[in-house]
Amino acid sequence: MTQAIFLSYASQDADAARRICDALRAAGLEVWFDQSELRGGDAWDASIRKQIKECALFVPMISANTNARSEGYFRLEWKLAVDRSHLMADDATFFVPVMLDDSLEPAARVPDAFRARQWSRLNDESAFAAFAGRIGKLLAGSASPGKNGANAAPGDEFGINASARRPRTVTKLSGDDGLKSGGALANATPPTKDTIPSIAVLAFANRSASADDEYFSDGLADELLNVLAKIKGLRVIARTSSFAFKGKSDDAATIGAKLNVATLLEGSVRKSGNRVRISVQLVKTDDASHLWGETYDRTLDDIFAVQDDIAQSVVKELRIALMGRTQQATNVPSIQTEIAEAARGRTANVEALRLLMQSRFFISRAGVSDLNQGVAYARQALVIDPEFAMAWTWLSRGLTFAAALGDAPVVAANEEAREAALKAIELDPNLVDAHVALVWHMNFYAWDWQRAEAAVKRALALAPDDADALASASMLYLALGKNEQALTYGLRSIDLDPLNQRNRRDLGQALVAMGKQTEAESEFRKMLEFSPKSVNVRGRLAVCLERQGRHAEAVSMAEGESAEWARLNSLGIIYALQGNFVEADKALTQLVDNLQHRAAVQIAMNYAARKDRDRAFEWLERAYEQRDSGLAFLKTNWVYESLYADPRWPALLRKMGFGA
């Protein structure tokens, strides 16, 4: 077999292919690129098939052009390559997919076999050159089997342990038959871990004598994560996903693969009175090697200096790992400036910080009693430091969530939540979290869509790669019926927070609203894989299965839903859609008898599924009076389709601020 590389691309991407060809030549690789031979016909077709059969690597070039096209010769090339891969050993490296633009990887129209590999995003000359270097190293080490299966470790295909000797390589560049291209869904997603430094800050282990100090170890990791997330040029995984491994035994490679990061910051905290010992280490995920580590013995009064020292060291080491020590040496002073700017606006009071850590610890759990405790700690922090913007932010978030769960007076809690978010913005107009908290309030209670969209845009302008800001944008645009925008922002948020169940649930709902039931099913199943006990995932998945005509599966899935309201809601809808009104009545009766004060929207949905318009509107009015947070998605919930022709429907939309 030859050492040739086959590069497959759509004809619209010929310029990019040529630039990659130039980069390969500049790296010392021998490249064959003669467009005069790419004319079509039997001889040309036979040549293409022969090259795919004999090449060492197959490099599919993926872009908005390939996503937009249902037909093209490149799709035949992809099929031929996949067919050949079935004959290979599971640990053989063959596919090296590349993305040429900012299209969304999860939405790419590619064979499943391509998704088993780590993708590279090539969108400028430096990325082309780096890719050429990695290809050369990979081929140089081709005597050692790579990994081509679904369990492959990201990065293996780039020959990390390749030898220095590199064979001569012939690169075959192929175009397609030039079918007309169209538009494609998607805005930018952050680059993959191969192009910029990427890190997940894991929950620090609590080594203190008291388990009650867990909030402090979590809080310290959280503070560091928030600072690092504000540093430009770093891809930082959000808290929900980073902390998902807390108390588990997953190794660095497993965590790196699940979060798509190259490095982990892990550590432990031992607190005793006013003294604290913090041990931290920066670890590479591909081989678990240590890039940097340090232990700090300080007093709590010195905690801010410790945080800044750790953040500076992490940023420095990440940039050295990417750019090399020589280039990094001149940037050390700028790192100190960056960290100082990223930490701007935090409290100077250690006790207020400690109380905020406790507030965030409990509110992040999102249980009813936890929310109440979190709100109480935020209030205590504000007594000590009334100008602590982040404490106002978490007070707003806790109150909004508590009201949505029915454990706080809806009107009073939401009014205070709004004032708290506005106070945080007044104190720090550049605090992204405060704008996101305002979006949550506007979306789930005030239904002030213009104000919510203004807050979303401000948050994204301040931090375009903030996972919470992206998720709030997805949630808002789903409510507004702008499903493609919701999908775009949802995919971007998941790139930074892949294990966040709420974000995946909203993404699944956007796909449902777009009629993409199989894609939605995939997202809901991923949620169950990550978190089998997630509330209202089986219920949503059950209805998704029912809409695909998989009736028995739908009922079985709904019956496995743990939350009573979600189980009864999904069963009632499914049985109504099936025409089994005996079972539908049983579910609806229990829903009304047991949960009418908390599930007005779900009861309305059941009546809509039964096409009982009068009762559906009756319960929608109750939901409006109760300020039921579920009404936020009235406009895009397909179950209300039976109400669309009724004149009460446009009137309700106007009442909700959506317009007719």
Secondary structure, DSSP 8 states (H G I E B T S, - for coil): ----EEEE--GGGHHHHHHHHHHHHHTT--EE--GGG---SHHHHHHHHHHHHH-SEEEEEE-HHHHH-S--HHHHHHHHHHHHHTTS-TT---B--EE-SS--GGG----GGGGGS--EE--SHHHHHHHHHHHHHHHHTTTS----STT--TTGGG-TT--S------EEEE------------------TTTS-EEEE---EE-SS-GGGHHHHHHHHHHHHHHHHTSTT-EE--HHHHGGGTT----HHHHHHHHT-SEEEEEEEEEETTEEEEEEEEEETTT--EEEEEEEEEEGGGHHHHHHHHHHHHHHHHHHHHH-HHHHHTTHHHHHHHHHHHTTT--S-HHHHHHHHHHHHHHTT--HHHHHHHHHHHHHHHHH-TT-HHHHHHHHHHHHHHHHTTSS-HHHHHHHHHHHHHHHHHH-TT-HHHHHHHHHHIIIII--HHHHHHHHHHHHHH-TT-HHHHHHHHHHHHHTT-HHHHHHHHHHHHHHSTT-HHHHHHHHHHHHHTT-HHHHHHHHHHHHHH-TT-TTHHHHHHHHHHHTT-HHHHHHHHHT-SSHHHHHHHHHHHHHHHT-HHHHHHHHHHHHHHHTTT-HHHHHHHHHHTT-HHHHHHHHHHHHHTT-GGGGGTTT-GGGGGGTTSTHHHHHHHHTTS--
